[in-house]
Amino acid sequence: MSLRQVFLNVLNIPLKPAGILAVPRWEIQWWTSARKFSFGNREYPCFYHAYNCGWPPYVSERTVELALADAWLSSVEANVIEIGAVTPYYWPGRVSTIIDPFDPHSSVMQRQSMFEVDLTGRTVLAISTFEHIGTDDYSTNTERKTSADAMRKLFNESPSFLVTVPLGYSPSVDGFLSDSRNLPIDVSVGFLRRTTGSDWTEISGFPTDGVRYGDDKLRAEFPDTSIGRWANAIAVLERGNALRSEVKV
């Protein structure tokens, strides 16, 4: 617990009988201010949720990923297949087909690797999933595949998709996305970078100065939480232009 929180706890002892609590200023402001971000010439409201999203001034990349996914899902007409179970924790039932070999959520109907599923003709959504492929985060008995293999399979088979990938987590993903020769001409890619704890700004290309995953200072300040264990930049890949992103590499 931080010294600031200890101070607030002590301060609140005499205030509680009166039904009053002293809280940090940001806890008052997060719900009175409509935080937004811009991407692909459009403005989106930030997405907040108690599960793995955080609240200002400490938010995860889900704040922008889910805002984009929400708009995208509202725009696409085809049945969507989701790689990696994310949406069930926020919009149960919104995506009917979810494949994930590990997630225990009851909405996962196909407990398979994406390499075992034919994506030909399928509209695909993947949120913060591809960076885990080829790492030791999860293990299977199947032949080891890399994130680059997953990207190529997606590009070769799916006619329409939205994929968000945190940067700085997987060197394999970063290396693949930083080379525009790996991306088909009909795949748009944009990048969002964290500018403060809760604000995100679109940048014109892959961050060549490097992006570090997480924040050591925040981890030290909040050791028993997930604060500071989030991405500071993401890539957004789309085929089909449901978001009408005009950002190209």
C-alpha positions in Angstrom: 0.0 0.0 0.0 1.4 3.4 -0.9 2.0 6.2 1.6 -0.7 8.2 -0.1 -3.3 5.5 0.5 -2.1 5.0 4.1 -2.6 8.8 4.7 -6.1 8.6 3.1 -7.1 5.6 5.3 -6.1 7.4 8.4 -7.8 10.6 7.3 -11.0 8.7 6.7 -11.3 7.2 10.2 -13.1 10.2 11.7 -15.0 10.9 8.5 -16.7 7.5 8.1 -19.4 8.0 10.8 -20.6 11.0 8.9 -20.8 9.0 5.6 -17.9 11.0 4.1 -14.8 9.7 2.5 -11.7 11.6 1.3 -10.6 10.3 -2.1 -7.8 11.2 -4.5 -8.9 13.9 -7.0 -8.6 11.6 -9.9 -11.3 9.2 -8.4 -13.7 12.1 -8.5 -12.8 13.2 -12.0 -12.8 10.0 -13.9 -16.6 9.7 -14.1 -17.2 13.4 -14.6 -14.9 13.8 -17.6 -15.6 12.0 -20.9 -12.1 10.9 -21.9 -11.6 10.2 -25.6 -8.9 9.3 -28.1 -8.5 9.7 -31.8 -7.7 7.0 -34.3 -7.9 6.9 -38.1 -9.6 10.3 -38.3 -12.3 9.3 -35.8 -12.8 10.0 -32.2 -13.7 7.2 -29.7 -14.8 7.3 -26.0 -12.3 5.4 -23.8 -13.6 2.1 -22.5 -13.6 1.5 -18.8 -14.5 -1.7 -16.9 -13.7 -3.2 -13.6 -12.1 -6.2 -15.2 -8.5 -5.7 -16.3 -9.1 -2.2 -17.6 -8.4 0.1 -14.7 -9.6 3.6 -14.1 -7.9 7.0 -14.7 -5.2 7.8 -14.1 -4.1 4.1 -14.3 -5.6 2.3 -17.3 -4.5 -0.7 -19.4 -4.4 -0.9 -23.1 -7.9 -2.5 -23.0 -9.2 1.1 -22.6 -8.5 1.7 -26.3 -8.5 -1.8 -27.6 -12.1 -2.5 -26.5 -13.3 0.9 -27.6 -12.1 0.1 -31.1 -13.4 -3.5 -30.9 -16.8 -2.1 -29.9 -17.0 0.2 -32.9 -15.7 -2.6 -35.2 -18.2 -5.2 -34.0 -21.0 -2.7 -34.5 -19.9 -2.2 -38.1 -19.3 -5.7 -39.3 -22.2 -7.8 -40.5 -20.7 -11.2 -40.8 -20.5 -13.8 -38.0 -17.2 -13.1 -36.1 -14.7 -15.7 -34.8 -12.6 -14.5 -31.9 -9.1 -15.8 -31.4 -8.4 -15.6 -27.6 -11.3 -15.2 -25.2 -11.5 -11.5 -24.3 -15.0 -10.2 -25.3 -16.9 -12.7 -23.0 -15.5 -10.8 -20.0 -17.1 -7.6 -21.2 -19.9 -8.4 -23.7 -21.0 -12.0 -23.0 -22.7 -13.5 -26.1 -21.7 -10.7 -28.4 -19.3 -13.0 -30.3 -20.7 -16.4 -30.8 -17.6 -18.3 -31.9 -14.6 -18.1 -29.6 -11.5 -20.3 -29.9 -9.0 -20.5 -27.1 -7.1 -23.6 -26.0 -6.6 -22.4 -22.4 -9.2 -19.9 -21.2 -11.7 -21.5 -18.9 -14.6 -19.1 -19.7 -17.8 -21.0 -20.5 -18.3 -19.0 -23.7 -15.3 -20.7 -25.3 -16.8 -23.4 -27.6 -13.6 -24.4 -29.4 -10.7 -25.2 -27.2 -8.2 -25.3 -30.0 -5.2 -23.4 -31.3 -5.9 -21.0 -34.1 -3.5 -23.2 -36.2 -6.1 -26.0 -35.9 -8.9 -23.8 -37.2 -9.6 -22.9 -40.9 -10.1 -19.2 -41.0 -10.8 -19.1 -44.8 -13.7 -16.7 -45.4 -14.0 -15.9 -41.7 -14.2 -12.5 -40.1 -11.7 -12.5 -37.2 -11.3 -10.5 -34.0 -8.2 -10.8 -31.8 -7.5 -8.6 -28.8 -4.1 -8.8 -27.1 -3.6 -12.4 -28.2 -1.0 -12.7 -30.9 1.8 -11.4 -28.6 1.5 -14.6 -26.5 1.9 -17.0 -29.4 5.3 -18.6 -29.5 6.1 -17.6 -25.9 6.2 -19.6 -22.8 3.1 -17.9 -21.4 1.1 -21.0 -22.4 2.1 -24.4 -23.5 0.6 -27.0 -25.9 1.7 -30.4 -27.2 1.5 -29.1 -30.7 4.4 -28.0 -32.8 5.7 -24.7 -31.7 4.5 -21.8 -33.8 5.5 -18.2 -33.7 3.5 -15.0 -33.8 4.8 -14.4 -37.3 3.3 -17.8 -38.3 0.0 -16.7 -36.8 0.0 -13.4 -38.6 0.8 -15.1 -42.0 -2.0 -17.6 -41.5 -4.4 -14.7 -40.7 -3.3 -12.7 -43.7 -3.6 -15.8 -46.0 -7.0 -16.9 -44.9 -9.2 -14.2 -43.4 -10.8 -11.6 -45.7 -11.8 -9.3 -42.8 -10.3 -8.8 -39.4 -9.4 -6.5 -36.5 -6.3 -7.4 -34.5 -4.8 -5.4 -31.7 -1.3 -6.2 -30.4 0.6 -4.7 -27.5 4.1 -3.6 -28.3 7.2 -4.2 -26.2 5.9 -7.6 -24.9 7.1 -9.9 -27.7 10.3 -9.1 -29.7 9.0 -11.5 -32.3 5.8 -9.5 -32.8 7.7 -6.2 -32.7 10.1 -7.3 -35.3 7.4 -8.6 -37.6 5.3 -5.4 -37.4 8.2 -3.0 -37.7 8.9 -4.3 -41.2 6.2 -3.1 -43.6 7.3 -5.8 -46.1 5.5 -8.3 -43.9 2.1 -6.6 -44.3 -0.1 -7.2 -47.4 -1.1 -4.0 -49.2 -4.7 -4.4 -48.2 -4.0 -4.5 -44.5 -4.0 -1.2 -42.7 -2.0 -0.7 -39.6 -2.1 2.1 -37.1 -0.3 2.7 -33.8 -1.5 4.2 -30.5 0.9 5.2 -27.8 0.3 6.0 -24.1 1.2 9.7 -23.4 0.2 9.7 -19.7 -1.2 7.1 -17.4 -4.6 7.3 -19.0 -4.2 9.2 -22.3 -3.4 7.6 -25.7 -2.3 9.3 -28.9 -2.1 8.0 -32.5 1.4 8.0 -33.9 2.3 7.9 -37.6 4.3 4.7 -37.6 6.0 2.0 -35.6 7.8 3.6 -32.7 11.4 3.4 -33.8 12.7 4.6 -30.5 11.4 1.4 -28.9 8.5 0.8 -26.5 9.0 -0.7 -23.1 6.3 -2.9 -21.7 5.1 -1.9 -18.2 6.2 0.8 -15.8 8.7 -0.1 -13.1 7.9 2.9 -11.0 4.2 2.2 -10.9 4.9 -1.5 -10.2 6.9 -0.5 -7.2 4.3 1.9 -6.0 1.4 -0.6 -6.4 3.1 -4.0 -5.9 -0.1 -5.9 -5.2 -2.1 -4.7 -8.2 -1.8 -5.0 -12.0 -1.0 -1.3 -12.3 2.1 -0.7 -14.3 1.9 -4.2 -15.9 0.3 -2.9 -19.0 1.4 -1.9 -22.5 2.5 1.6 -23.4 1.8 1.2 -27.2 -0.3 -1.0 -29.4 -0.6 -1.8 -33.1 -4.0 -2.0 -34.7 -4.3 -4.2 -37.8 -7.4 -4.2 -40.0 -8.5 -5.7 -43.2 -11.9 -4.6 -44.5 -11.7 -1.0 -43.2 -14.8 -1.3 -40.9 -13.1 1.4 -38.8 -12.3 3.4 -41.9 -8.7 3.8 -40.8 -6.6 5.6 -43.3 -3.3 5.0 -41.6 -0.9 3.1 -43.8 2.7 2.0 -43.3 
